[in-house]
């Protein structure tokens, strides 16, 4: 078993999906985007899984909706932090 290949935090996928949806990856340079992702993930709980299908079949829809809402809120907070940092520069 290779831990880094077999297990991952499901919130990472949700975060990346939302970043693409909001086109944040087109607005930030690579270094800022990496810092942004760390900030977002640090505001979220962890939910480790091996397979995406586990979340699709074994999580209630209400739980998935709540997880997506948490991601959107964490992204909002991280965007505010970046805007504040850019204002202070």
GURONU-539788 format. One record per residue (C-alpha): residue number from 1; residue in one letter; x negated, y, z. Coordinates in Angstrom, 3 decimals, always signed. Each point is the difference from the previous one (the first is absolute). Layout:
<rs>
<r NUM 'A' <X Y Z>>;
...
</rs>
This chain:
<rs>
<r 1 'X' <+0.000 +0.000 +0.000>>;
<r 2 'X' <-1.186 +3.485 -0.841>>;
<r 3 'X' <+1.812 +2.301 +2.376>>;
<r 4 'X' <-0.313 +3.053 -2.253>>;
<r 5 'X' <+1.494 -1.933 -2.937>>;
<r 6 'X' <+2.708 -1.972 +1.777>>;
<r 7 'X' <+1.490 +2.444 +2.483>>;
<r 8 'X' <+1.026 +3.624 -0.415>>;
<r 9 'X' <+2.106 +2.680 +1.589>>;
<r 10 'X' <+3.331 +0.280 -1.828>>;
<r 11 'X' <+0.133 +3.727 +0.744>>;
<r 12 'X' <-2.963 +0.442 -2.366>>;
<r 13 'X' <+2.141 -1.158 -2.914>>;
<r 14 'X' <+2.941 +2.140 +1.056>>;
<r 15 'X' <-2.297 +3.012 +0.351>>;
<r 16 'X' <-1.619 -0.527 -3.413>>;
<r 17 'X' <+3.406 -0.430 -1.657>>;
<r 18 'X' <+1.211 +3.267 +1.529>>;
<r 19 'X' <-3.210 +1.836 -0.948>>;
<r 20 'X' <+0.507 -1.006 -3.630>>;
<r 21 'X' <+3.713 +0.836 +0.174>>;
<r 22 'X' <-0.764 +3.495 +1.309>>;
<r 23 'X' <-2.987 +0.352 -2.401>>;
<r 24 'X' <-2.265 +0.900 +2.912>>;
<r 25 'X' <-2.792 -1.993 -1.640>>;
<r 26 'X' <+0.075 +2.536 -2.867>>;
<r 27 'X' <-0.207 +2.998 +2.349>>;
<r 28 'X' <-2.944 -0.980 +2.219>>;
<r 29 'X' <-3.608 -0.782 -0.823>>;
<r 30 'X' <-1.323 -3.452 +0.911>>;
<r 31 'X' <-1.656 +1.049 +3.279>>;
<r 32 'X' <+3.043 +1.914 +1.201>>;
<r 33 'X' <+2.287 -2.855 -1.054>>;
<r 34 'X' <-2.069 -2.500 +2.007>>;
<r 35 'X' <+0.185 +2.248 +3.087>>;
<r 36 'X' <+3.706 +0.514 -0.645>>;
<r 37 'X' <+0.632 -3.773 -0.100>>;
<r 38 'X' <-1.870 -0.488 +3.264>>;
<r 39 'X' <+2.054 +2.761 +1.618>>;
<r 40 'X' <+3.266 -1.502 -1.227>>;
<r 41 'X' <-0.885 -3.511 +1.173>>;
<r 42 'X' <-1.131 +1.289 +3.392>>;
<r 43 'X' <+3.530 +1.359 +0.480>>;
<r 44 'X' <+1.605 -3.358 -0.750>>;
<r 45 'X' <+0.270 -3.269 +1.895>>;
<r 46 'X' <-1.606 -3.089 -1.484>>;
<r 47 'X' <+1.865 -2.870 -1.581>>;
<r 48 'X' <-2.347 -2.722 -1.135>>;
<r 49 'X' <+1.070 -2.473 -2.652>>;
<r 50 'X' <-1.566 -2.538 -2.321>>;
<r 51 'X' <+2.469 +0.160 -2.868>>;
<r 52 'X' <+2.289 +2.766 -1.279>>;
<r 53 'X' <+2.756 -2.569 -0.396>>;
<r 54 'X' <+0.031 -0.419 +3.795>>;
<r 55 'X' <+1.266 +3.555 +0.383>>;
<r 56 'X' <+2.510 -0.314 -2.813>>;
<r 57 'X' <+1.676 -3.138 +1.302>>;
<r 58 'X' <-0.481 +0.114 +3.758>>;
<r 59 'X' <+0.565 +3.646 +0.911>>;
<r 60 'X' <+3.462 +1.454 +0.411>>;
<r 61 'X' <+0.809 +2.824 -2.416>>;
<r 62 'X' <+0.467 +2.395 +2.926>>;
<r 63 'X' <-3.562 -0.671 +1.156>>;
<r 64 'X' <-1.439 +0.638 -3.473>>;
<r 65 'X' <+1.953 +3.261 -0.274>>;
<r 66 'X' <-1.352 +1.097 +3.395>>;
<r 67 'X' <-3.543 -0.872 -1.073>>;
<r 68 'X' <+0.360 +2.066 -3.181>>;
<r 69 'X' <+1.332 +2.933 +2.036>>;
<r 70 'X' <-3.011 -0.222 +2.340>>;
<r 71 'X' <-2.322 +0.098 -3.010>>;
<r 72 'X' <+1.734 +3.068 -1.434>>;
<r 73 'X' <-0.260 +1.777 +3.360>>;
<r 74 'X' <-3.690 -0.904 +0.410>>;
<r 75 'X' <-0.691 +1.286 -3.519>>;
<r 76 'X' <+1.821 +3.240 +0.793>>;
<r 77 'X' <-2.127 +0.486 +3.132>>;
<r 78 'X' <-3.224 -0.751 -1.888>>;
<r 79 'X' <+0.917 +2.445 -2.786>>;
<r 80 'X' <+0.666 +2.680 +2.619>>;
<r 81 'X' <-3.404 -0.665 +1.578>>;
<r 82 'X' <-1.725 +0.313 -3.371>>;
<r 83 'X' <+1.842 +3.226 -0.797>>;
<r 84 'X' <-0.937 +1.399 +3.411>>;
<r 85 'X' <-3.653 -0.974 -0.508>>;
<r 86 'X' <-0.098 +1.622 -3.447>>;
<r 87 'X' <+1.549 +3.174 +1.404>>;
<r 88 'X' <-2.702 +0.204 +2.695>>;
<r 89 'X' <-2.879 -0.424 -2.500>>;
</rs>
